[in-house]
Amino acid sequence: MRSLNTLKKGETGVVQNLGAAGAIRRRLQDIGLIPGTQVQCLGVSPMGDPAAYFIRGAVIALRGEDAAGVFLE
């Protein structure tokens, strides 16, 4: 199983489940990261963190540690 933080610029994936817990899990769900959602990596900052993702019509920046809790199909 692949996590969201492994996507390279231009790659897409579909959310399978969330491994995060607590407040960060709720935040990820609130921005639309639920099973079946398609996500595209738009780019990664020069230092490698954070990365920008296209999620349900919005561009969202996520830290690598938060994106690691999102698992893709």
N, C-alpha and C positions, 0 to 999 in steps of 0.2 A: 504494500500500500504506500502511496506517495503522499507527501504532505505539501501544502500550499507553498511553503517557503522554498521548495525545490524547483518551482517553475522558473524558466528563463524567459527573457523578454520575447513576447509574441506567442508564447505557448498558452494553451487553454486546458482546463480541467473541469470536471464536474464534482461537486461536493458529495462525498459519501456519508461522512459523519464528523462530529466534533469531538475531539479528545480533551478539549479545555474544560475547566470547571469553574464554578463560581461566577464572579462578576464579569470576567473576560468572556466566558461562554455566552452570557446574556448579551454582551455588547456585540459579539460576532453574529448572534442570531438577529439582533436588532438591525444590523447593516445588511442583512439578507443572506448570510451564509448558513443556509439550511440544506438538507439533502436534496439533490436534484438541481441545484443552482450552478449555472455555468460561470466560470471565472477565467479572466484573461489577465496575464501579467503584462503590464504596459511598460514597465521599466524598473530598474533597480538603481538606487542612489550610488554615486561613485564609491562610497565607503562600504557598500553592500547592504546597508540597512538604513531606512526602511525601503520597502518596495511598493510600487503603485499597481493596483489591480482594478479592472473594470468589472463591477459587480452590479447586476440589475440596473444598468443605465447610469451608474455613478462611478466616479473614480475615487477609490479609497486607498490611503496609505496605511500599511500595517508593518509593525516591527516583526523581525524574523521570529522572535520567540512566541509572538501571538499567532503568526501564520503557521507555525509548526504544529499547532493544535488542530488544524483543519486538514482532514484527510480526503484525498481525491480518489475517484474510480480509476 
